[in-house]
Amino acid sequence: MTTKTADTLIEIWLLDDDDIVRSTTAQWLRLSGYDVREFQDGQTLLEQFSAGLPCIIVSDIRMSPIDGLTLMHECLKLEKDLPILLITGHGDVDTAVNALRDGAFDFLEKPFNPNRLTQTVEKAIHLRKMQYQQANQSLYLGELHGLEQTIIGQDDQMIRVRHQIQTFAGMDTHVIVYGKTGCGKELVAKALHDCSPRSKQPFVAINCAAIPSDLFESELFGHEAGAFTGASKQRVGKLEHASGGTLFLDEIESMPLPMQIKLLRVLQENQLERIGSNNTIEIDLRVVAAAKNDLQTLEDFRQDLFFRLNVSQIHLPDLRHRGADIPLLFEHFGRLAAEERGGNFKPLSPIDHETLTLYGWPGNVRELRNVALRYALEPNTSVAKILAGYQAQDDVDTLSPLPLSVKVQEFERSLIESSIRLQKGNIQAVLGHLQLPRRTLNQKMQKYGLNRADYLE
């Protein structure tokens, strides 16, 4: 399966011993745009089936000598998550409902509406493609090495960022890294340092927005003992400490104007003086500056300092523009958290996967990481539930709220989960409490990744 991608063409393996029914069903599916392989008996299908094939199975139940249920169990032995759609007569409905519990994807009762068939098949194919995506994510994460271990992503934009890091690292020039909050600007700065000839020297990070204005000069330049009230002993500043290595100035747009002038002079002359001293200290600095917005357009940022720093630029994309990297990074952070506790990362349900891709991630990778940690450490939770909790607490300035469809599905999931918990895993009691048919409950539990065993006493 790991050699397939989410774009792999999924074939429908259609099994029915009634030639007319099979031929008619296959024709409808082909007219609907699907590739179909027909089988007249289960033995032939089993001989050709193996785990990981790009297919789903649509099978009648009543056949001989191998019936649909036997076929399902044999296929699921080889691949437990294979989507299998069963077709049943009215008298086999109870049997088919039980088959859902045993791993069937869904069932259709004869005579079925052809449009219902295509809708169900499309859902099964979507699930199959999601399985390939998750399998490839796990393979990719397991084979990470070098710079890819730090700057993770398969999106074209992140491949370009890694290429820029490798190129700029050996040039020993100043670099400006642009990106919104949480995009990983410090991670890129550290990668530039680690890939450069300066890697054995200090990497010194300063958040310019976090330093009070009256302490800025002392923080950067250091001071001599007695230079001002409270300066009881000599202190080496960040600029001097970073000499020979890399100085990372995060949110440099927040640097006070007087300090911008002093920093420019240091970068021009490669020397500084501690506060209270007349002695000149030679330094060798590489500066990586980070900003959310274009420094050249900011009125409070000196243009001469901008031109001094603006030798190379790296632009980090917002997470919402990185497509398939979203579930990839989610699994990466979730697996790390689960492994730290000695557990396993639970695969995403279809609704969780949908939520990840629909949400706007205003907090970018930092927000995604926090959600992944919660997901990995809290049993019986969901991505939508965690995100809804974050928004309720107003932890993040949410630019992209959860879509209504996701909120509705999460509400439904929470009701079903609460009932299962209340009834301590007794499905019969849950059916009565929620007034749902058994088939509907099974389908929704499968959709939301709810497992009865997790709620048994």
VOPAGU-2260 file (C-alpha; in pm, 1 decimal, decimal comma):
REM VOPAGU-2260
SITE   aa  ch    i         X         Y         Z
SITE  MET   A    0       0,0       0,0       0,0
SITE  THR   A    1     282,5     240,4      72,2
SITE  THR   A    2     371,7     264,6    -297,2
SITE  LYS   A    3      28,0     406,3    -377,0
SITE  THR   A    4     -76,4     768,4    -343,7
SITE  ALA   A    5    -400,1     952,6    -272,6
SITE  ASP   A    6    -428,1    1004,8    -651,4
SITE  THR   A    7    -406,2     633,4    -729,9
SITE  LEU   A    8    -696,8     507,4    -940,8
SITE  ILE   A    9    -910,2     278,6    -725,0
SITE  GLU   A   10   -1072,9     -17,2    -897,4
SITE  ILE   A   11   -1406,0    -167,4    -791,3
SITE  TRP   A   12   -1397,6    -545,2    -760,2
SITE  LEU   A   13   -1758,5    -649,7    -817,7
SITE  LEU   A   14   -1861,2   -1000,0    -710,0
SITE  ASP   A   15   -2201,2   -1153,9    -789,2
SITE  ASP   A   16   -2283,9   -1500,0    -921,7
SITE  ASP   A   17   -2591,2   -1366,8   -1101,9
SITE  ASP   A   18   -2460,3   -1271,4   -1446,5
SITE  ILE   A   19   -2742,8   -1028,6   -1526,0
SITE  VAL   A   20   -2725,7    -844,3   -1192,2
SITE  ARG   A   21   -2346,2    -827,9   -1204,7
SITE  SER   A   22   -2338,9    -704,6   -1564,2
SITE  THR   A   23   -2606,2    -440,7   -1502,7
SITE  THR   A   24   -2435,8    -314,1   -1185,2
SITE  ALA   A   25   -2096,3    -303,2   -1355,8
SITE  GLN   A   26   -2239,6    -108,6   -1648,7
SITE  TRP   A   27   -2392,3     151,4   -1416,8
SITE  LEU   A   28   -2064,8     194,6   -1227,1
SITE  ARG   A   29   -1865,1     228,3   -1549,2
SITE  LEU   A   30   -2109,0     489,0   -1679,7
SITE  SER   A   31   -2053,6     672,1   -1351,1
SITE  GLY   A   32   -1681,0     689,9   -1427,5
SITE  TYR   A   33   -1543,3     398,8   -1223,8
SITE  ASP   A   34   -1309,8     117,9   -1325,4
SITE  VAL   A   35   -1474,7    -217,8   -1254,7
SITE  ARG   A   36   -1337,8    -572,4   -1247,6
SITE  GLU   A   37   -1606,5    -840,1   -1246,2
SITE  PHE   A   38   -1592,6   -1171,0   -1057,9
SITE  GLN   A   39   -1842,4   -1455,4   -1083,6
SITE  ASP   A   40   -1720,9   -1648,3    -777,6
SITE  GLY   A   41   -1541,7   -1573,0    -454,0
SITE  GLN   A   42   -1260,7   -1822,5    -502,4
SITE  THR   A   43   -1135,7   -1643,3    -814,6
SITE  LEU   A   44   -1140,6   -1311,3    -633,7
SITE  LEU   A   45    -950,7   -1450,6    -335,4
SITE  GLU   A   46    -684,5   -1597,8    -561,1
SITE  GLN   A   47    -618,4   -1255,9    -713,3
SITE  PHE   A   48    -648,6   -1047,4    -396,4
SITE  SER   A   49    -356,2    -938,8    -179,0
SITE  ALA   A   50    -311,6    -666,3      81,1
SITE  GLY   A   51    -256,5    -316,8     -49,1
SITE  LEU   A   52    -417,9    -352,9    -388,7
SITE  PRO   A   53    -584,5     -29,3    -509,6
SITE  CYS   A   54    -937,1    -163,0    -491,3
SITE  ILE   A   55   -1256,1    -181,4    -291,8
SITE  ILE   A   56   -1489,2    -483,3    -296,1
SITE  VAL   A   57   -1861,4    -480,8    -369,7
SITE  SER   A   58   -2004,1    -827,2    -307,0
SITE  ASP   A   59   -2337,5   -1003,4    -289,6
SITE  ILE   A   60   -2391,7   -1204,6      30,0
SITE  ARG   A   61   -2579,3   -1511,0     -94,9
SITE  MET   A   62   -2343,4   -1708,0    -320,6
SITE  SER   A   63   -2188,4   -2051,4    -330,0
SITE  PRO   A   64   -1957,2   -2215,9    -260,8
SITE  ILE   A   65   -1805,0   -1904,7     -94,9
SITE  ASP   A   66   -2065,4   -1657,3      30,9
SITE  GLY   A   67   -2010,2   -1285,2      75,5
SITE  LEU   A   68   -1952,1   -1303,5     450,1
SITE  THR   A   69   -1686,7   -1572,5     416,7
SITE  LEU   A   70   -1521,0   -1371,0     143,4
SITE  MET   A   71   -1527,4   -1061,2     364,1
SITE  HIS   A   72   -1364,6   -1239,7     658,1
SITE  GLU   A   73   -1093,4   -1390,3     437,0
SITE  CYS   A   74   -1009,5   -1052,9     279,2
SITE  LEU   A   75   -1007,8    -876,3     615,1
SITE  LYS   A   76    -762,0   -1135,7     745,3
SITE  LEU   A   77    -521,9   -1014,5     477,0
SITE  GLU   A   78    -605,9    -645,3     519,1
SITE  LYS   A   79    -822,9    -549,6     813,6
SITE  ASP   A   80    -915,4    -200,7     686,4
SITE  LEU   A   81   -1016,7    -292,3     331,7
SITE  PRO   A   82   -1349,8    -120,8     241,6
SITE  ILE   A   83   -1602,9    -396,6     160,2
SITE  LEU   A   84   -1958,1    -311,7      54,9
SITE  LEU   A   85   -2213,0    -593,5      88,3
SITE  ILE   A   86   -2532,3    -632,1    -116,7
SITE  THR   A   87   -2809,9    -821,0      53,0
SITE  GLY   A   88   -3165,3    -936,3       7,9
SITE  HIS   A   89   -3429,4    -837,5     259,7
SITE  GLY   A   90   -3394,0   -1158,9     456,9
SITE  ASP   A   91   -3021,5   -1098,3     516,7
SITE  VAL   A   92   -3046,3    -749,3     668,5
SITE  ASP   A   93   -2975,7    -868,0    1024,8
SITE  THR   A   94   -2678,1   -1062,4     895,7
SITE  ALA   A   95   -2547,1    -758,2     711,9
SITE  VAL   A   96   -2588,2    -538,0    1020,0
SITE  ASN   A   97   -2375,7    -782,7    1215,7
SITE  ALA   A   98   -2123,7    -773,9     930,8
SITE  LEU   A   99   -2081,9    -399,2     991,8
SITE  ARG   A  100   -1970,4    -483,4    1342,8
SITE  ASP   A  101   -1721,9    -733,6    1199,6
SITE  GLY   A  102   -1561,2    -485,5     962,2
SITE  ALA   A  103   -1783,9    -432,1     657,6
SITE  PHE   A  104   -1782,5     -77,0     526,4
SITE  ASP   A  105   -2157,4     -69,9     451,7
SITE  PHE   A  106   -2436,1    -270,5     294,5
SITE  LEU   A  107   -2710,6    -208,8      41,6
SITE  GLU   A  108   -3044,6    -384,6      45,2
SITE  LYS   A  109   -3190,2    -514,0    -283,0
SITE  PRO   A  110   -3339,8    -359,8    -481,2
SITE  PHE   A  111   -3113,8     -59,8    -427,1
SITE  ASN   A  112   -3118,7     281,9    -586,4
SITE  PRO   A  113   -2827,1     306,0    -834,7
SITE  ASN   A  114   -2749,5     657,7    -713,7
SITE  ARG   A  115   -2722,0     526,3    -358,1
SITE  LEU   A  116   -2475,4     267,6    -488,1
SITE  THR   A  117   -2251,2     530,1    -648,8
SITE  GLN   A  118   -2265,8     752,8    -339,0
SITE  THR   A  119   -2162,7     464,3    -112,6
SITE  VAL   A  120   -1892,4     349,1    -352,8
SITE  GLU   A  121   -1752,8     702,6    -368,6
SITE  LYS   A  122   -1729,9     714,7      12,4
SITE  ALA   A  123   -1547,8     380,6      15,1
SITE  ILE   A  124   -1304,0     498,5    -251,3
SITE  HIS   A  125   -1241,9     818,7     -55,5
SITE  LEU   A  126   -1162,2     608,0     251,4
SITE  ARG   A  127    -927,2     388,5      46,9
SITE  LYS   A  128    -739,2     692,2     -81,2
SITE  MET   A  129    -714,7     828,6     272,8
SITE  GLN   A  130    -563,1     494,3     380,6
SITE  TYR   A  131    -297,4     530,8     111,7
SITE  GLN   A  132    -225,5     885,7     219,9
SITE  GLN   A  133    -183,8     781,9     583,1
SITE  ALA   A  134      33,3     483,6     488,3
SITE  ASN   A  135     258,2     703,8     275,7
SITE  GLN   A  136     277,8     959,9     556,1
SITE  SER   A  137     396,0     693,3     797,5
SITE  LEU   A  138     653,1     568,8     545,0
SITE  TYR   A  139     778,3     922,5     479,8
SITE  LEU   A  140     805,1    1002,0     851,4
SITE  GLY   A  141     989,1     676,5     915,2
SITE  GLU   A  142    1252,3     752,8     649,7
SITE  LEU   A  143    1327,3    1116,4     735,3
SITE  HIS   A  144    1693,5    1212,3     743,5
SITE  GLY   A  145    1908,3    1523,1     729,2
SITE  LEU   A  146    1734,9    1856,2     684,1
SITE  GLU   A  147    1399,0    1684,0     623,6
SITE  GLN   A  148    1398,4    1576,6     989,1
SITE  THR   A  149    1389,3    1943,2    1090,2
SITE  ILE   A  150    1192,5    2107,4     810,2
SITE  ILE   A  151     921,7    1847,9     750,7
SITE  GLY   A  152     693,3    1868,9     449,3
SITE  GLN   A  153     628,6    1732,5     102,2
SITE  ASP   A  154     456,5    2044,4     -29,3
SITE  ASP   A  155     643,8    2216,4    -314,6
SITE  GLN   A  156     677,2    2533,9    -108,4
SITE  MET   A  157     856,9    2349,8     172,8
SITE  ILE   A  158    1081,9    2165,3     -72,0
SITE  ARG   A  159    1183,5    2508,2    -201,1
SITE  VAL   A  160    1247,0    2631,5     155,3
SITE  ARG   A  161    1479,0    2335,9     223,0
SITE  HIS   A  162    1665,5    2408,7    -100,2
SITE  GLN   A  163    1705,1    2774,9       0,8
SITE  ILE   A  164    1836,9    2675,9     343,8
SITE  GLN   A  165    2097,7    2449,3     188,6
SITE  THR   A  166    2197,7    2722,8     -56,9
SITE  PHE   A  167    2208,8    3015,2     186,9
SITE  ALA   A  168    2372,6    2819,3     470,6
SITE  GLY   A  169    2709,2    2812,4     295,6
SITE  MET   A  170    2698,5    3173,9     176,6
SITE  ASP   A  171    2756,4    3327,4     524,3
SITE  THR   A  172    2530,7    3622,9     449,2
SITE  HIS   A  173    2250,8    3783,0     649,3
SITE  VAL   A  174    1904,4    3638,6     587,2
SITE  ILE   A  175    1550,5    3766,2     646,1
SITE  VAL   A  176    1287,4    3499,3     714,2
SITE  TYR   A  177     927,8    3606,3     657,6
SITE  GLY   A  178     628,1    3419,7     793,4
SITE  LYS   A  179     320,2    3451,9    1012,1
SITE  THR   A  180     320,6    3356,8    1380,4
SITE  GLY   A  181     370,5    2984,7    1429,6
SITE  CYS   A  182     509,1    2910,0    1082,2
SITE  GLY   A  183     850,6    2796,2    1211,2
SITE  LYS   A  184    1078,4    3095,5    1154,3
SITE  GLU   A  185    1312,6    3007,0    1441,4
SITE  LEU   A  186    1326,4    2647,4    1318,8
SITE  VAL   A  187    1445,7    2773,6     979,1
SITE  ALA   A  188    1699,6    3005,7    1142,7
SITE  LYS   A  189    1841,0    2717,6    1348,5
SITE  ALA   A  190    1856,5    2500,7    1036,0
SITE  LEU   A  191    2050,9    2774,6     855,2
SITE  HIS   A  192    2295,1    2778,6    1146,2
SITE  ASP   A  193    2326,2    2400,1    1174,6
SITE  CYS   A  194    2392,4    2360,1     801,5
SITE  SER   A  195    2653,8    2638,0     794,5
SITE  PRO   A  196    3027,6    2642,2     875,0
SITE  ARG   A  197    2929,2    2828,9    1194,2
SITE  SER   A  198    2739,5    2527,1    1332,9
SITE  LYS   A  199    2990,0    2459,6    1613,1
SITE  GLN   A  200    2963,3    2817,6    1738,1
SITE  PRO   A  201    2671,3    2967,0    1939,0
SITE  PHE   A  202    2320,3    3008,7    1803,7
SITE  VAL   A  203    2171,1    3297,2    2001,6
SITE  ALA   A  204    1799,3    3376,0    1971,7
SITE  ILE   A  205    1638,7    3703,0    2078,1
SITE  ASN   A  206    1270,1    3790,6    2060,6
SITE  CYS   A  207    1276,8    4165,0    2005,5
SITE  ALA   A  208     913,3    4204,4    2107,5
SITE  ALA   A  209     977,0    4047,8    2449,4
SITE  ILE   A  210    1254,4    4283,0    2567,8
SITE  PRO   A  211    1154,8    4607,4    2749,5
SITE  SER   A  212    1288,7    4915,9    2571,9
SITE  ASP   A  213    1498,8    5027,2    2869,7
SITE  LEU   A  214    1678,4    4692,1    2882,4
SITE  PHE   A  215    1734,8    4647,1    2510,7
SITE  GLU   A  216    2080,1    4803,4    2489,4
SITE  SER   A  217    2212,0    4612,4    2788,8
SITE  GLU   A  218    2067,6    4288,2    2653,1
SITE  LEU   A  219    2238,5    4329,6    2316,6
SITE  PHE   A  220    2562,7    4506,5    2404,8
SITE  GLY   A  221    2626,2    4396,5    2763,1
SITE  HIS   A  222    2770,7    4628,7    3026,1
SITE  GLU   A  223    3061,9    4683,2    3261,8
SITE  ALA   A  224    3028,5    4663,2    3638,4
SITE  GLY   A  225    2894,8    4991,9    3773,9
SITE  ALA   A  226    2781,5    5117,1    3430,8
SITE  PHE   A  227    2439,4    5198,2    3576,0
SITE  THR   A  228    2237,9    5137,6    3891,1
SITE  GLY   A  229    2202,4    4763,6    3943,8
SITE  ALA   A  230    2497,5    4670,2    3721,4
SITE  SER   A  231    2693,4    4500,8    3998,3
SITE  LYS   A  232    2912,9    4293,5    3767,7
SITE  GLN   A  233    3024,3    4275,3    3408,4
SITE  ARG   A  234    2781,0    4116,5    3162,9
SITE  VAL   A  235    2848,0    3994,7    2809,5
SITE  GLY   A  236    2569,2    4096,4    2569,3
SITE  LYS   A  237    2396,2    3877,3    2313,2
SITE  LEU   A  238    2586,5    4029,0    2021,1
SITE  GLU   A  239    2921,9    3947,2    2175,4
SITE  HIS   A  240    2806,6    3604,0    2289,4
SITE  ALA   A  241    2695,0    3518,3    1937,2
SITE  SER   A  242    3027,0    3619,3    1781,0
SITE  GLY   A  243    3149,5    3346,4    1549,0
SITE  GLY   A  244    2801,2    3201,7    1528,5
SITE  THR   A  245    2450,1    3311,9    1437,3
SITE  LEU   A  246    2228,5    3577,9    1596,3
SITE  PHE   A  247    1857,7    3521,6    1542,5
SITE  LEU   A  248    1648,0    3836,3    1583,5
SITE  ASP   A  249    1284,2    3730,7    1595,0
SITE  GLU   A  250    1014,2    3995,7    1538,2
SITE  ILE   A  251    1286,1    4242,3    1443,6
SITE  GLU   A  252    1017,2    4489,8    1339,3
SITE  SER   A  253     958,2    4544,0    1714,1
SITE  MET   A  254    1313,7    4667,6    1774,5
SITE  PRO   A  255    1315,0    5029,7    1904,0
SITE  LEU   A  256    1442,9    5282,7    1650,5
SITE  PRO   A  257    1751,0    5389,7    1857,5
SITE  MET   A  258    1855,6    5022,7    1877,9
SITE  GLN   A  259    1814,8    4983,0    1503,4
SITE  ILE   A  260    2072,3    5259,3    1456,0
SITE  LYS   A  261    2317,2    5098,2    1701,3
SITE  LEU   A  262    2269,6    4752,8    1544,1
SITE  LEU   A  263    2336,0    4893,5    1197,2
SITE  ARG   A  264    2664,1    5042,7    1316,8
SITE  VAL   A  265    2769,6    4707,3    1467,2
SITE  LEU   A  266    2692,3    4523,4    1142,5
SITE  GLN   A  267    2880,4    4783,8     937,5
SITE  GLU   A  268    3194,5    4789,8    1154,0
SITE  ASN   A  269    3187,7    4437,2    1303,0
SITE  GLN   A  270    3267,7    4577,9    1646,0
SITE  LEU   A  271    3088,2    4704,0    1956,4
SITE  GLU   A  272    3140,9    4863,5    2295,6
SITE  ARG   A  273    2979,4    4743,3    2616,0
SITE  ILE   A  274    2778,0    5000,0    2810,0
SITE  GLY   A  275    3017,3    5187,0    3041,3
SITE  SER   A  276    3326,9    5088,9    2843,7
SITE  ASN   A  277    3546,1    5266,9    2590,0
SITE  ASN   A  278    3709,4    4948,0    2469,9
SITE  THR   A  279    3617,0    4821,2    2124,0
SITE  ILE   A  280    3541,3    4451,6    2087,3
SITE  GLU   A  281    3572,5    4286,6    1747,2
SITE  ILE   A  282    3288,2    4050,7    1659,8
SITE  ASP   A  283    3196,1    3823,3    1371,1
SITE  LEU   A  284    2820,9    3788,3    1329,2
SITE  ARG   A  285    2577,6    3632,9    1094,2
SITE  VAL   A  286    2226,3    3769,8    1149,8
SITE  VAL   A  287    1908,2    3587,9    1065,8
SITE  ALA   A  288    1615,6    3825,6    1115,4
SITE  ALA   A  289    1251,7    3718,6    1123,7
SITE  ALA   A  290     946,2    3931,9    1055,9
SITE  LYS   A  291     575,2    3885,6     988,6
SITE  ASN   A  292     553,6    4161,0     726,3
SITE  ASP   A  293     777,5    4312,6     461,0
SITE  LEU   A  294    1030,0    4527,2     649,9
SITE  GLN   A  295    1073,5    4758,9     353,5
SITE  THR   A  296     712,0    4874,1     382,8
SITE  LEU   A  297     720,5    4952,4     757,4
SITE  GLU   A  298     749,0    5318,1     853,2
SITE  ASP   A  299     917,6    5241,2    1185,8
SITE  PHE   A  300    1192,2    5028,2    1038,3
SITE  ARG   A  301    1506,7    5193,1     907,2
SITE  GLN   A  302    1564,4    5137,5     537,8
SITE  ASP   A  303    1944,4    5135,0     574,3
SITE  LEU   A  304    1918,9    4849,7     827,2
SITE  PHE   A  305    1678,0    4668,6     596,3
SITE  PHE   A  306    1923,0    4690,5     305,3
SITE  ARG   A  307    2207,5    4571,2     530,1
SITE  LEU   A  308    2008,8    4261,9     630,8
SITE  ASN   A  309    1834,6    4198,6     300,4
SITE  VAL   A  310    2095,8    3981,9     131,5
SITE  SER   A  311    1878,1    3671,7     112,8
SITE  GLN   A  312    1512,4    3608,0     188,6
SITE  ILE   A  313    1309,9    3298,4     281,2
SITE  HIS   A  314     930,0    3313,5     277,4
SITE  LEU   A  315     740,8    3056,1     484,1
SITE  PRO   A  316     385,2    2976,7     368,2
SITE  ASP   A  317      85,5    2972,2     599,6
SITE  LEU   A  318      -3,6    2618,7     703,3
SITE  ARG   A  319    -343,9    2638,8     535,1
SITE  HIS   A  320    -163,8    2673,6     201,0
SITE  ARG   A  321      41,8    2356,0     247,5
SITE  GLY   A  322    -227,8    2104,1     152,7
SITE  ALA   A  323    -127,1    1746,2     230,0
SITE  ASP   A  324     137,8    1861,7     479,9
SITE  ILE   A  325    -137,4    1928,7     735,5
SITE  PRO   A  326    -224,2    1562,3     816,1
SITE  LEU   A  327     143,5    1473,6     770,4
SITE  LEU   A  328     259,5    1717,2    1038,3
SITE  PHE   A  329     -34,2    1621,8    1259,0
SITE  GLU   A  330      73,1    1257,4    1252,2
SITE  HIS   A  331     437,2    1354,4    1314,6
SITE  PHE   A  332     359,3    1553,3    1628,7
SITE  GLY   A  333      99,1    1301,1    1745,1
SITE  ARG   A  334     337,0    1008,0    1706,7
SITE  LEU   A  335     609,6    1186,9    1903,1
SITE  ALA   A  336     367,0    1254,6    2188,9
SITE  ALA   A  337     233,8     898,9    2188,3
SITE  GLU   A  338     582,9     747,1    2181,7
SITE  GLU   A  339     691,6     958,5    2477,6
SITE  ARG   A  340     413,5     791,5    2678,2
SITE  GLY   A  341     494,2     446,5    2542,6
SITE  GLY   A  342     170,8     428,7    2341,8
SITE  ASN   A  343      64,5     420,8    1978,5
SITE  PHE   A  344     -77,2     701,9    1769,8
SITE  LYS   A  345    -438,4     625,8    1679,4
SITE  PRO   A  346    -519,9     676,2    1309,4
SITE  LEU   A  347    -746,5     961,9    1214,9
SITE  SER   A  348   -1111,4     891,2    1143,2
SITE  PRO   A  349   -1254,8    1026,1     814,7
SITE  ILE   A  350   -1426,6    1314,0     995,3
SITE  ASP   A  351   -1104,3    1406,5    1179,0
SITE  HIS   A  352    -915,1    1403,2     849,2
SITE  GLU   A  353   -1181,8    1627,0     695,0
SITE  THR   A  354   -1165,2    1866,7     989,0
SITE  LEU   A  355    -788,0    1902,2     956,2
SITE  THR   A  356    -815,8    2003,2     591,9
SITE  LEU   A  357   -1117,6    2234,0     630,3
SITE  TYR   A  358    -988,0    2432,2     928,5
SITE  GLY   A  359    -788,6    2749,0     852,2
SITE  TRP   A  360    -509,5    2707,1    1115,3
SITE  PRO   A  361    -460,1    3075,6    1208,7
SITE  GLY   A  362    -195,8    2966,2    1459,6
SITE  ASN   A  363     -15,7    2770,6    1185,9
SITE  VAL   A  364     220,5    2483,8    1275,7
SITE  ARG   A  365     234,9    2584,4    1642,3
SITE  GLU   A  366    -143,2    2550,9    1673,0
SITE  LEU   A  367    -141,4    2222,1    1481,0
SITE  ARG   A  368     124,2    2083,7    1714,2
SITE  ASN   A  369     -80,3    2168,9    2023,7
SITE  VAL   A  370    -390,7    2003,1    1878,6
SITE  ALA   A  371    -190,8    1692,7    1781,2
SITE  LEU   A  372     -50,8    1664,4    2134,1
SITE  ARG   A  373    -399,0    1684,4    2284,2
SITE  TYR   A  374    -529,4    1429,1    2033,9
SITE  ALA   A  375    -247,3    1185,7    2114,6
SITE  LEU   A  376    -275,5    1220,7    2491,9
SITE  GLU   A  377    -653,7    1231,9    2541,4
SITE  PRO   A  378    -849,7     910,1    2476,3
SITE  ASN   A  379   -1184,4     922,5    2294,7
SITE  THR   A  380   -1141,9    1276,7    2166,7
SITE  SER   A  381   -1158,9    1425,2    1818,2
SITE  VAL   A  382    -986,6    1700,9    1625,1
SITE  ALA   A  383   -1308,4    1902,8    1598,6
SITE  LYS   A  384   -1372,7    1871,8    1972,6
SITE  ILE   A  385   -1024,0    1999,1    2055,1
SITE  LEU   A  386   -1048,4    2288,4    1811,2
SITE  ALA   A  387   -1392,4    2383,3    1938,6
SITE  GLY   A  388   -1249,2    2392,7    2291,7
SITE  TYR   A  389    -963,7    2617,4    2181,9
SITE  GLN   A  390   -1202,6    2859,8    2016,5
SITE  ALA   A  391   -1432,2    2864,8    2317,6
SITE  GLN   A  392   -1135,1    2957,0    2536,0
SITE  ASP   A  393   -1030,3    3219,1    2279,0
SITE  ASP   A  394    -672,9    3093,2    2300,3
SITE  VAL   A  395    -619,2    3179,4    1935,9
SITE  ASP   A  396    -729,0    3477,6    1731,2
SITE  THR   A  397    -938,8    3255,0    1509,9
SITE  LEU   A  398    -939,0    3389,1    1156,4
SITE  SER   A  399   -1097,9    3073,7    1018,0
SITE  PRO   A  400   -1362,5    2919,3    1244,8
SITE  LEU   A  401   -1473,2    2560,8    1213,1
SITE  PRO   A  402   -1710,2    2511,9     918,4
SITE  LEU   A  403   -2074,8    2454,1    1010,8
SITE  SER   A  404   -2067,3    2099,7     868,1
SITE  VAL   A  405   -1781,9    2008,5    1100,9
SITE  LYS   A  406   -1956,9    2164,1    1402,4
SITE  VAL   A  407   -2275,8    1969,1    1326,9
SITE  GLN   A  408   -2085,6    1642,1    1290,4
SITE  GLU   A  409   -1891,4    1703,9    1610,2
SITE  PHE   A  410   -2217,3    1772,2    1795,6
SITE  GLU   A  411   -2356,5    1443,2    1664,8
SITE  ARG   A  412   -2037,2    1261,6    1758,3
SITE  SER   A  413   -2042,7    1400,9    2111,5
SITE  LEU   A  414   -2404,7    1289,0    2160,8
SITE  ILE   A  415   -2328,1     935,1    2046,4
SITE  GLU   A  416   -2009,3     916,9    2252,3
SITE  SER   A  417   -2190,8    1044,2    2563,2
SITE  SER   A  418   -2459,6     780,1    2519,1
SITE  ILE   A  419   -2205,7     498,6    2474,9
SITE  ARG   A  420   -2022,0     617,9    2784,6
SITE  LEU   A  421   -2345,8     649,8    2983,7
SITE  GLN   A  422   -2456,3     299,4    2881,5
SITE  LYS   A  423   -2104,1     162,8    2948,4
SITE  GLY   A  424   -2068,6      19,0    2599,9
SITE  ASN   A  425   -2406,5    -158,0    2595,5
SITE  ILE   A  426   -2504,6    -106,3    2231,0
SITE  GLN   A  427   -2863,2    -225,8    2279,7
SITE  ALA   A  428   -2910,0      36,1    2550,3
SITE  VAL   A  429   -2752,9     300,9    2326,2
SITE  LEU   A  430   -2996,9     214,0    2045,4
SITE  GLY   A  431   -3290,0     269,4    2279,5
SITE  HIS   A  432   -3142,4     585,3    2429,3
SITE  LEU   A  433   -3072,9     750,3    2093,6
SITE  GLN   A  434   -3365,6     588,6    1911,0
SITE  LEU   A  435   -3143,1     487,8    1620,5
SITE  PRO   A  436   -3150,2     178,9    1396,8
SITE  ARG   A  437   -2857,5     -57,4    1453,9
SITE  ARG   A  438   -2721,6      -0,7    1104,7
SITE  THR   A  439   -2723,5     377,7    1141,8
SITE  LEU   A  440   -2545,3     360,4    1477,3
SITE  ASN   A  441   -2278,4     126,3    1338,0
SITE  GLN   A  442   -2216,1     354,9    1042,2
SITE  LYS   A  443   -2185,2     663,7    1260,2
SITE  MET   A  444   -1955,2     490,3    1508,4
SITE  GLN   A  445   -1734,2     388,0    1218,4
SITE  LYS   A  446   -1742,5     739,6    1073,7
SITE  TYR   A  447   -1643,0     903,8    1402,2
SITE  GLY   A  448   -1387,2     642,6    1508,7
SITE  LEU   A  449   -1585,9     533,5    1815,1
SITE  ASN   A  450   -1506,3     186,2    1948,0
SITE  ARG   A  451   -1745,8      14,8    2189,5
SITE  ALA   A  452   -1456,6    -162,0    2363,7
SITE  ASP   A  453   -1317,9     170,5    2484,3
SITE  TYR   A  454   -1625,5     226,1    2702,1
SITE  LEU   A  455   -1669,7    -113,9    2863,0
SITE  GLU   A  456   -1620,3    -129,0    3238,5
